[in-house]
Amino acid sequence: MDQAGKRKALGEFIKTQRTQLPIAELRLGGSARRRTPGLRREEIAQLCDISVTWYTWIEQGRTVSVSAAALARIAEALQLSRAKRAYLFELSGKKDPQMQDALVKEIPDEILAITGSIKTPAYLLDRHWNAVVWNRAAKTLFVGWLDKKNASRNLLEYTYCAPEAAALISDWEQRASRLAAEFRADCGMHLDEPEIAQLVTRLSAASSAFKRAWNLHDVVEKEGGERRFTHPTLGRLAYRQVNLRVTNRPELKLVMLLPLLSI
């Protein structure tokens, strides 16, 4: 979908949600008895503290200057569910300010239980690619990363800066180069965040390989695929990587390594 199509879809989505919102749930002046259901444009504009003209342009897909803050007010006024709010911001191409708060929330108990119950190596990455949860098998596999108490939990920092990573990952040069492109694709909308900017600066200074890969501005989708390792005690290992997004926490990714029968 091109930008014009996204603006049109965004406007139609907002209009549909406005006309479906039960008036009885809102504290608006005047009579709630009217011929058409939902809110009028004037009413939603008042709730969002924006001009009626500008709001009308948004619904008509005529403006590209909608800020994330204005979209957040629209989402709150329309009482959008989590899924609808995520869809709203996806269409707009803007970052949801609410996502900043999601980063500091505790990991749901069910996610902890699922990760711990997986028999093969599995770990959970946040939006900055820090491992926040991992199981026993992952701790055993990733020497120098998940088995060290004071090691950085960032996957990029481990891959590029830990000497154990270069020895463990069989095709280190190829994987390291691709990892930077995957990170750019995964975090493209958030590269201006201080934590990500600081990570890139720190890695560029610490690793010439990362600096070269990052300066290529390459972008590839983070995929699964075959992963090979040479473990210091377990020897040669081969896995098929599977990546899953956590439905109600889209900033989290569950990575699982399924053993291959042959090496």
PyMOL commands that set and color helices and strands:
alter all, ss='L'
color gray80, all
select helices_A, chain A and resi 3-20+23-25+41-48+52-59+68-77+82-92+98-102+109-117+136-141+155-161+163-168+172-186+188-190+194-206+208-215
alter helices_A, ss='H'
color red, helices_A
select strands_A, chain A and resi 122-125+131-134+225-231+235-246+249-259
alter strands_A, ss='S'
color yellow, strands_A
deselect
rebuild
show_as cartoon
